[in-house]
Amino acid sequence: MAHKLFNKEISGPFTIPSGIVTTEVSTLEKIANSVPEVGILTTKSIGPSPRTGNREPIIAQVSPLSFINAVGLTNPGAEEFRKKLSKIKIPKERFLLVSIFGSNEKEFREVAEKLIEFSDGFELNISCPHSERYGQIVGKDYNLTEKIIRSVANLGKPVFVKLSPNLDVKETVKRALRGKAAGITAINTRGPEPYLFDGHPVLSNKVGGISGRAILELGIKRVKEIREITNLPIIACGGISNSLDVRRYKKAGADFFGIGSALAGMTTEEIKLYFHQLLEDLKRGTNEAERFLKNQP
């Protein structure tokens, strides 16, 4: 089965969304060289300067295959991340999608300029729901969103815009098209929402974003809405855990598929076997990859 993203032949239709599993460059390299089904390698979100993020606890399971998190955009900063990227080897049939964030146009562009040498494209995080200055706060300003997209796109690498399911998706896509985005990633987590135990917040941040099975239907709905107004490539994420979910997203209009929460608890070897089986399931019409899932009901 051939897969192509823009003018690049890639090894598989899957990615692991930003901030899950491939949070370290060493892990990104390991996945790149051992899991060919993951044809798009998405980095964690990188900002203009280092951030320690929120203190623990930053994640909790809310239901089977569903989580709430408020990591806080932990990252080493663009300069340090550039050094790390320069030292790894990625197979040529992988698409390295570097996720970036900032609070304004200047910061987004500065980060992109520092990382452009080692990227095949950028994913703009304007949708993280639990940060005070970044993510969804930026995405709410549609004029600013359009300026950011255009500014980064003008650097010459393809730009994916990662959408929040909590904002006006059609307006964001309209601004993405005006800004010359090359693709859409949908969706980021739902929220921010509280998660209480015995009346007390579980997360140190008190609120977080919901991911996994709990947002599957919302994700499919948003992808349908996006496909109605654009033919740009869509990377679908949100609740995918088996071949049935992939087929539903594909029917909704998605081209590529991000799987994150479903990988919780798996070793690297299990992740390798899971993605191999998932692609086989899609070819054969089976649903065997579910046996690798750790958090089923």
N, C-alpha and C positions, 0 to 999 in steps of 0.2 A: 504494500500500500504506500503510494508516494505522497509526500507531504511537502507543501511549499508555502513559505511566508515571504511575500513580496518576491524578490528575485533569488531567494535563497532556498535550496533544497534542504529540508530538515528531517531528522531521523524519526520523529514521532509527533503525534497530535496533542501531547499533554504538557502541562507545566505544573510546578508546585508554586502556589501563590506566594507573593512577597511576605516575608516574616514568618514562614512556616518551614521547618526542617532545614532549608538551605540558608540559615541565618549566618553561618560562618563560611568564609571563602573556601576553606578546606573541604567542607561538606558539599558545597556547590561543585567543586572540582570532582569530588568522588562520585556524585550523582551523574555529572556530565560524562564521566568515563565508564560508568557501569550500568546506567539505565537509559538505553537509547530511545525508549518510548517517550521519555521526557525530552522533546525536541526543542522546547523553549525553556531556557534557564532564567528564572526571574530572581533577582537579588532581593535582599532585604531593602527597605527604603532608606536611602542615604540623604542626609541633609548637609547644610553648609558647615556645620561644626559638630563636634562630638556631643552626644546626649546619653546620659546614664539611664533615662527612662524612669518609670515608676518603680517603687520598691515592691517587693513581694508581699502578698500574693498578687500575681498579674493575670492569672488564668484559672478558670474553674469549669468543670463539666456541668452543664445545666440539664441535659437529657442525653439519651443515647446518640452518639455521633454529633453532638452539639456542644459548643463551648461559648463562654463569655471571656473576653480578654481586654486588658488595657495595658499593653506593654509600654506605651509611651514613646514610641519611635526611637528606641535605643539604637545607636549607631556610632561608628568611630569618626564620622565626619568625612567629607569628600576627599580631602588630601590623603588621609591615612588609608581610606578604602582604595584609592587609586594605586597606592603602593602595593596593597595586597592583591588587587586584580592583575597587576603587572607580572606577578610571580607564578600564576597558575596557567595550566594548559587546558584549553577547551577544544574538543573535536570540531572540525570545520563544519560538520553538518548539524551543529547546534546554533540556536539563535540566542545570544546573550542579551536579555532585556533588563536593563538597569533601572530599578525603581528609585525615583528621587522625590524629595519634598522640599518645600521652603515656605516662607510666609508671604512672599511677594515675587514679582516677575524677576527682579534682580537676583534674588537668592536661587531660584530655580535655574536660571541661565548660568550662574556661576558654577553650580554643582554639575550641570550638564557639560559645561566646557572642560571641567577637570576630568570627567570620566568618559568623554566621547571617544577617546583613542581606543578604549578597550570594550566598547559596547557596539552591539548591532542595532540597538534602538533603545528608547527610553519609555518607561511607564511613569506617568505623572500621578503621584498620590495626592489627589485633591478630595479624598473621601474618607480618610481615617476619622472615626466619629468621636474619639475620646482625647483629643489633644487641644490645648487651649489656643494655640497660635497657628496650627497647621491643619492639613487635611480638609475635613468637611467645612471648617471655618472659612478656608480659602474658597472651596467649591461653592459656597453659598453666594459668593460675589461673582455673578456670571460674566460681567465685564472684565474683571480681573482674570478669571479663568481663561477667557478667550485670549487675552494678552499674553498670559503665561504659555499657553499652547503654541501660539504663533512664534513667540520668542525662541522657544526651544526647538520647534520645527525648523526654524530658519537656519539652525546649525547644520542641517543636512541629513540627520539620521531620522528614521521613522519614529513617530511618537504615538504611543498608546495612552489613552486617557482612562484612568481607573475611576469608575462611577460609583457614587453613593446611591443606595436604594432609597435613602431617606430624603433626597432632594428631587427636584423636577428633572427627571431623566431626559425628557424630550428637549427641554431648554439647554441642558448641558451638552447633549449631542449636537444640537444646532450650533452652539458656540464652538464645539470641537471641530465641526466641519468648516466653520468660518476661519478658525485658526490653523487649518491645514493639518489636522491630526490624521494619522495613517491608519489608526485602529482604535478599538474600544475594548477595555476590560470591564466586565460586569459580572458580579457585583462585589463591592467591599462589604464589610460587616454591617448589620442592622443596629441602629442605636443612635446615641448612647442610651443604655438601659441599666437599671439597678439590678442586682441579684442579691437577695437577702437570705440569711440563715439565722433562724431564731430572732428575726427582726433586725439583724445587723448586716451591713454590707460585707460581702465576702472579699471583694477586691479592695486593695489599698486606695485605689482611685475612686471607689464607691460606685462608679458606673463604668460600663465597657461596651464593646461591640459583640453582637451575637454572630457566630459562624456555624457552619455545618448543616446537618439535616434540617434543623429548625428554619433555615432560610431557603430551602430548595425551591418551594413553590414561588416565593418572591423573586428568586433569581431567574427562574424560567419566565415569569411574567415580564420582568424588566428586559430580558433578552428579546422577547417577542416585540416589545415596544420599540426597542432600538432598531431591530431589523426592519420594521415598518418604514423607517425614515432614512436608512443608510445601507449601502452595500459594503462598507468598510469591514475588514476582518474583525471578528468578535472573539475574544478569549472569555469563555464563560466560567465563572467560579461561584460557588455557593451551594453546598450540600451534596455534591457529587460523591458517590461512594461505589457505584457499580455500573455495569453496562446499560442498564435500563435508564439510569439517570443521564448518562451520556447521550443516549438516543433521544431522550426528551429534549435536552438542550439543543441537540443538532436539529431536531424538527423545529424548534423555536427560532433557529437561525444562527446558532453558534458554529464557528469554524474550528476552534481549539478549546481545550478543556483543562481548567485548573482544579487540582485536587489537593486539599490541605488537611482539614479536620479529620478526614477518614484515615489519615496516616498515623494518627495518634497511637503511641504505644508500639509501633512497628520498629524493628531493627532495620539497618540499611539493607541487609540481605532480603528481609521480608518486603521492603519497599520495592526492591528490584523484581522479586517474584510477582508481587501484586500488579505492577504496571504491565509486566509481560503477559500475565493472565488476562488483565483487563482488555488489552489490545486483541488477544486471541478471542475473547468473548464477543467483541465487536465484529470480528471476522466471521465467527461461527454461529452467532445468535444465541450464545450461552450466557450464563451469569455465575461463573465459578469464582471470580475474584473476591466475592464476599467472604469467602472462608478465611481470608487474611485479616479481616476487620476485627479490632480488639474491643470495641465499645458498642456492640450490637445489643438490642433489647433482649 
